[in-house]
Amino acid sequence: MIRQGRALALLVLVASTSWAQSHAGSLGLTVAAGGEYSTLIGATAKQTNENGLRIPLEIGGSVGLTNKSELHLSGRFEPGVYNVALVGLSFYAGWRQSFGYEKWKTFFDLDAAVHALPAVTLGLRFALGVQYDFADIAGVYVAAGAQLGGLLHLRLSGELMIGLQFRTYVFEKI
């Protein structure tokens, strides 16, 4: 069992040693934090209305499909800072399209967004960003995004996120 674990660790390290100008075949882990200003409007006077600031903490994963496209899933824990409920919780699934093969890349995200707290809403998230790959298996990024969603509430928000993406290339075609 220990030898199998060592073999897997060696495989991950060997697969990650070549400098990758693209994320094709990569499996990634993302962690991010930032700020979000959101407005939540209830359909009736009895429902909660919010207009304030949150600090989203995000963790997610990605799979590189081609040299410029990734699918990603993430979840956010969003403590309220100003004029909002104490806790927010949301989930995202979507697509990231990158432009450029060098260490610097620009990108856009298009995601389905599901907010579970403080009110359930379904909607879309769109973001534009820049990523710098400082190593073959890691990069830092910044993204500015907007969200629009609804169900029993209307939710509008703008965000600025800064994050790290760690990658391995175990699925890369040889």
Secondary structure, 3 states (H helix, E strand, C coil): CHHHHHHHHHHHHHHCCCCCCCCCCCEEEEEEEEEEEEEEEECCCCCCCEEEEECCEEEEEEEECCCCEEEEEEEEEEEEEECCCCEEEEEEEEEEEEECCCCEEEEEEEEEEEEEECCCEEEEEEEEEEEEEEECCEEEEEEEEEEEEEECEEEEEEEEEEEEEEEECCCCCC
